[in-house]
C-alpha cells in the first residue's frame, strides 16, 4: 500500500468531511459530530493551516489530520502556547494500517520546524502512547476543569518544553460544538443509522470517567 501524505486543498473539503464522518460514525456515541468540527475548524482563528494534511491512496482521500493552537494556563497565571490536533480521521477499511500514525509523525516534524514546542490532546492512551505521547499528569498538567485525566496526553516537540508548564490545558472554543448546528449540518450527508452500546462507545465512557482532582 503506497499512501501519500499531502496538504489538504480546498477541493478536498467535502471529501475530507465524508471521510471524517465515516471514521467516527457511532465510534464515541450514536452518530458523530466530528465532520461538523472539521467544517468549522478551517474558519477558526485557532486553525493552523500549515498542519492540515490528508492521506491519499491513489486519487482517494483515506485520512486527515488538523491542528489548532491551544494553551496551558499555568498555575503561575502565565499562558503557555501549545498545539492540539483532532480529529485524526482514517476510513474504517483503512484503519489498523498505520495511516493515523503516519499522519501524526509527519505533522509533528513540521510543527517542530514551525517553532511549536509541544502538543496536547484528549484521546485514547492505548493508541497515542505509541506515537510519542505520555499522560499530561507527567508534567503536572490537568484539564481545564482542574482534574488529571487519563485521556489528556502530551508530547514535547522540544525536550523540556513542558517542564515548567504546570497548570490547566485549554483546547480552544472551536471544540465547544453546538449540537443542534451539528445535527443540521449532518442533513447534508447520506443518512446513516445511529447505534449505541458499541465497544468503542463503552471504551470512550470508561476513559471519560478516568479523572481525579488536581491537587
Helices and strands as residue ranges (DSSP letters): E 4-7, G 10-12, H 13-24, H 34-41, G 49-51, E 53-57, E 60-74, E 79-90, G 92-94, H 99-113, E 118-122, H 125-128, G 129-131, E 134-135, G 136-139, E 141-142, E 147-149, E 152-156, E 167-170, G 173-175, H 179-186, H 199-208, E 211-213
